[in-house]
């Protein structure tokens, strides 16, 4: 039950609301050459984040003059695609016109507003307009109603929920650091060839496009690392194929995840049984090969994938860490390999398993695995912790944001810190 002592407001009464803007044409090099100002697109953010710190592209001062430049701490919402997806800017930056923004907050704790929006994404789906693609405009956001408690209670609600998000954010940063450490070692050993005792190993002509490589290293095919399995989707017309028995991995489940620890969709026992040969053991290397080509992850649990993914079921687990980074490095090559002109990229099983790759000395691969496997294990554990923290936060969110759980009398330390 909603609290009667909370007051009715509209978002437009509590902050400035506007839309991002983009240089025209946005692909022109003159807007991006030597750019240092973050250029923020919807693709730069993920649902697991509360703050957006990094972007793939940057505009220069000239490009920024044609865009909407926002200060760190502004709140931005996706206007199409994932309607209502909201995130804080952790940096000053220019936002694409696919975003709405909220800034200059007055009378509302912006963390409370963030959690209100996070709890009401369905509202924006319902309010979105457009025949082909739903869209949320500034008027819809400005006129969105909300019940607002006192500032003290807003801060307490925000603090409870922020505690979970701060833990998730800290774990995510540790994950990034651990993966960066393993990647740095990969680059030193397998790109620069500065592996242990490399001084005693001759560099010779491989006789292939790989040029000079350490003596004893070979050029083989992807399939030499293990069996390649292309996924498949059980008939969707039969709802009994889907349930909670086994994870069913699609490309969106893989984005920004070294390990896939959870999936949006799962299969039932019946669904799994329709294609038993497609079941993958844990620690296989899964790679998206249709549509968004070249995303690589590792499955944490037994799973199946859809047909857009090719997977290497490893012959040796000591190859796991090396092949993961190798597959990530092949993104551009796979995109080119799967290019079909007007149609979406498609690297079929035959093409994928025939990709030529560098096959290092087994002792070096084993040593690399011994050093990096503990890092990968820590990453998996942190991802699982984040998943559990998110579950608890999401259970509390609707109860706190509606006042069903009353925190007004609780002695909660409020830091007052906002982005």
N, C-alpha and C positions, 0 to 999 in steps of 0.2 A: 504493500500500500504506500502511495506517495505521501510525503509529509505535507500537511496543510499550512505549515508555517514558512514554506518556501514560496518565493514570489515568481510570478510569470514574467518572462522576459523574451526578447528576440535577440538573436546573435548580433544583428546590425546595431542594436542599442548599446552593445558592450565593447565593440571594437570596429576598426576600419576593415571593410571587406572589399576586395578587388580581384581582378584577373591578371595573370601574367601576360606577357607579350613577347613576341619573337621577332628577330631581325628578318627582313624580307629581301631576297629569299634566304631562309635560314641555313641553306647549305653553302652559301657563298664563303669562300676562304677568307675574304677581307674582314669578316666579323670575328674570325677565330685565330688568325695568324698571330703568333706570339701571345696568345691570350693567357691571362693569369686569374681571371675572375670566374669562379665556378658557374657553369651553365647547367642548370638543374632540369632534367627531364624526368618523366614518370619512371622510366626504366632504371634510373639511378637509385630508386628507393625500393625497399622490400617490406613486407608486412611485419616482419620480425623486429623492425627498427622503430625506435621512438625518435631518434635524432638522425639527420642526414649530414654526414661529415665530408664525404668524398663524391666527386663526379668524374665521369669519363672525359668530358670536354670542358674547355674554358674559352670564354670570349675575351676580346681585348676591350679597351675603353670605348672604341668606336662601336663595337657590337653592343656593349652595355648601354650606350646612349639610345638604342632602339628597343631596349628590353626593360623589364621591370626588375630593378635592383632592390633587394630586400636585405634587411639587417638580420644577423644571427638572432634566433629566438622567435622569428616569425613562424606562424603556423600555416601550413599549406595543405590543400585538399585536392585530390585528383577529380577532374570534372568529367572524365569519360573512362571507359574501360572498367577499372575497379572503382566504381563510384563511391565517394565518401572516404576513400583511403586517405588518412591524415597523418602528417609527420611534422616534426619541428625542424627548422633549419639550424644546423649546428655550425654553420659558416655564413658569412655574408655572400650573397650570390644572386644571379639573375635567374628568374624562373620562366620556363616555357609557358606558352599560352594554354597548355593543358592543365595548368594549376589555377586554383583560386587561392587567395591569401587572406590571412587575418593578422592584423598588427595594431599597435597603439591601444592596448587593452585598458579598459576603464570599468572598474566595479566587478571584474571577474578575474579569478585566478586562472591564468592561461593553461595550467596543467589540468584544472578541473574542466575547462572547455575542451581540451584535447580528449580527455576520457569520456566526456559527454558525446563527442563526435564519434569516437571509437565504438561507443555502445549503440550508435544509431545509424550505422551504415545502411541498414535495410530501408530506413526512411528516405535516404537519398536515391536508392534504387527505385523506390516507388514514385518519387517526385521527379526523377530524371525524364527529360523529354527528347524526342527525336525518333524518326521512323526506323532508321537502321541502327544507329548507335545512341544509347541513352546519354544525356548530357545534363549536367547541373550548372546553372548560371548563377550570377552574383545575387540576383533577386531572391532566388530560392534559398541561398545560404543566409542572406540578410534577414529573411522573414522566418527562418527556422525557430520555432518556439522551444524554450527550455525552462525548467523550474530551477531556481537558483537559491541556495541556502545562504546564510551569512558568510562573510569572508572567512571568519574563523573556521567554520565547518567546511567550506570549500578547501581550505588549506589542509585540514585533517584528512579529508577524503583523498585529496591529491597525494598526501604524504604516504598513506597506506599503500596506494596503488603504485606510486613512484618507487617505493622500496623494492617491489618486485622487478620493475623495469630497470632500475639501477643495477640490480644483481645480474639481470639478463645482459645488460650492456657491458658490464665488467667481464662477464664470461665470454661475450662475443669478441671483446678486444683481446682477451687471452687466446682465443681460438685463432684470430688473425695473426697474432704474434707467433704462435707455435707453427702455423702453416708457413709463415714467412721464413722462419728459421729452417724448416725442412726444405723449402724451395731454394733458399740461398745455397744450401749444401748441394742440392741437385744441380744447380747452375755451375757451381765450382767443379764438381766431379764429372758431370756428363755433358756439359756444354763447353767449359773451358779446359776440361781434361786434367784438372789439378786434383786428382784423387790421391789417397795415401800412396806413397812410394812411386808417384808418377815419373819421378826423375829417372827411374831405372827401366821405364817402359818406352820402347821406341814408337815414334809416330810414323805410320806408313800409309801409303796410298791404298785406299780401300777398293779402288777400281769401280766405284759407284758415284752417284751424285753427292754422297756424303763427304767426298774428298778424303783428306788425311784423317785417320783415326788411330787410336792406340792399337799396337800389335796385339792380336788375340781377340779383339772385339770384332763382331760380325754385323753384317746387314741382313736382317731377316724380315719376315712378314709378321703382321700383327697376330695372326693365328698361331705363330710359333710360341706365343706366351700362354695359350690356352684355347679352349673351345669357344667359338663365337656363336652366340645365341641371339637371334632377333626376336623381340617380344611380339605379343599378339593380344588383342582385346577380346575377351569372351563376349558373346552376343549381348548387346545392351538391351535388346527387347525383352530378354528374360531377366527380370529384376532379381530373381533368386540367385543369379550368378554373383551378386554383390552383397557384402556384409562386413564382418569384422575379423575374418580368419587370417588373411594374409595381405600384406601391403602390396598395392598396385601402383608402381612408379610411372609417372609421366614427367616430361621435361620440367614443368613448373616446380615440381617437388625437389628438383636438383639444384635450382639456382642458389648460389651462395652457400651451398652446403657441401662440405667435404664428404660427410656421411649423410645418407638419407635415413633419418631415424623415425620419420613419420610421413604419411602420405594423405592427401586429401580424400582419396578413394581407396577402398579395400575390397577384397574378394571374399566370397563365401566359400565354404568347403566345396559346394557344387561348382562354383566358378573356377576354383583351382583345379578340380578334377577334369574339367573340360580340356585342359592343356597342361598336363603334368610335366611334360618335357620342357616347358617354358619356365619352370621353377628354378630360381637361382640361389646358390648357397651364399651365405654372408661373405663379404670381402671380395666380391667380384667388381670389376671395373666397368661401370655403365656409362655409355656415351650417347648423347642425342645425335641422331643422324638424319632426321627429317624436320623441316621447318627451321627452328633455331638449332643450327648444326654446331657441334663441337663443345657442348657443355658436358663436363665429366664429373662423376661422383663415385662413391663407394656405397654399396648397400650394407646397412648395419645388421639386417635381419634377412631371413629367407623371404623371397619376394618374387613377383612377376612384374614385367614391364609391358607397356604398350608397344605397338609396331614401329614407333618413331625412334626406338632405342636399340642399339646393338650393345651386347655385353660380352666381355672377355671373362670366362670362368677360368681362373688362373691354374696353371699346372703346379706352380710353386708360390707359396705365400710370401716368400722372400722377394718376389717381384712386385708386390702390391704397391709399395710406396713409389718405386721408380716408374711403373707404368701409369700410375695416377697422374704424375706431373708430366710424363711424356704425352699422354692423351690431351691434357690441357694445352700443351704447347703446339698441338696439331690443329688447333681450331681453324686457323686461316687455311691451312692445307686441305682440311676436310670441307670447308666452305667452298673452296675452288673445285674440289673433286666432285661435290654434289651439285654444282651449278648447272641448271638446265634452262637458262634463258628466262622466260617469263614465269615458269613454274617455280614452286618453292624448292629449296635445296633438298637433295635426296642422295644420301650415301647408303646404298643397299649393302646387304651382307657380303656379297662377293667383293665389292669395292673396298669395304672396310677391312675385311680380313686379309686383303691383298696389299694393304698399305705397308710400304717399306719403312722399317724402323731400325734404330741402332740397338744392337743386342750386346751389352757390355759383358766383361768377364764375370763369371758367376761369383767369384770371391768378392769382387767389388760390390756386386748387387746384394750379396748377403751382408756385407759390412754396412752398407747404406741402410738396409732394412733394420739391422740391429740398432742403429743409431736413431732412426726415425720412427720405428714402430711404437716406442713409448710415447712419442709426441702425438702420433695418430690416436693412440688409445686415450690420451688426455683430452684430445679434441672430441672424440666420441662421447666421453663421459660428460664433458661440458655441454655438448649439444643436448644430451638427455636431461641434464639438470635444467637447462633453459626450457625444454619442452614441459617439464613438470611445473616450473615456476609460472609459465604462461597459462597452463591449465588452471592453477589456483587463482591467478590474477583475473582470468576471464570469468571464473565462477563468482568472484567477489564484485566485479565491475558493475553489473546491472543492479545489484542490491545496494551498493554504496552510492551510485550516481542517482538513484531514485529516492534515496532516504530510507529504504526498507531496513537497512542496517544503520542504526543511529550511532554516530561517532562523536556527537556534540559534547557528551559528558566524559569522553575518554581523555586520559592524560597522555596525549600523543605529542612527542617533541616535533615541532615543525621547523625545518631548517630555513624555510623561506626562500631557498635558492631556486631560481628558475633559469632556464636557458637564456 
